[in-house]
Each structure stands twice: as C-alpha cells, then as structure tokens.
Amino acid sequence: KRLRVITNALTRMRICTAQGEMEFDFKAEQHKIPEGYLPWFDVPDRATRAATVVFGHWSALGLMIKDHAIALDTGCLWGGPLTAIRLEDRAVIQVPCADSAVAKHW
C-alpha cells in the first residue's frame, strides 16, 4: 500500500488540501483548482519547502518558476516545446517538439 501511495503522489497528485490530503483526478489549469485545494507546491508546511523542487507531469500548468518550485512540463507531447532549465542561473532552454503532429495523435 505504501508504494502505491508513493507512486500516485509522484505521478498523479497536482493539488491537495493545506493539511496534505491528496487529490488525484485534477489535471486542469491552476485557476480551475476546486475550493479547499491548492497546488502541492504551495502547501505552507510541506516538508520540502526549503528545497527547490523541479517537476513535470502537469502540462496544463506550463512553465512556472518560483523560489522553491520549478514546473517544466510545457506539453511537448501535445505540440508544445520541450523545456529544460539550467539551475545555476535558472536560464530556460526550449526546443520544438520533435514531431508534434505525431504527438497530437497519441
């Protein structure tokens, strides 16, 4: 059961309550988050608050750079660019998706 929770948290969780109750079905843009929930990276007392967490798997969020959270999923699978960041100076590097026409039919 523990491994299942870890897998779900790492691959499906985008939002949770301030108390850390996870919600696994939300996939939309940040402005559509239901009342009572917030992005996991904005939870006030999260254990990784002091670390900079670089993550993906939320293409509807797009590129987002905050002090302690960097979202890199810019939807290459759906035709957006592939995005990377150089952590030393937070320079963003983007290249076009190799074959967005194929990706859109995924």
Summary of the structure (lengths in Angstrom):
residues: 106
radius of gyration: 14.8
end to end distance: 30.8
largest distance: 41.9
contacts: 238
relative contact order: 0.12
helix: 22%
strand: 23%
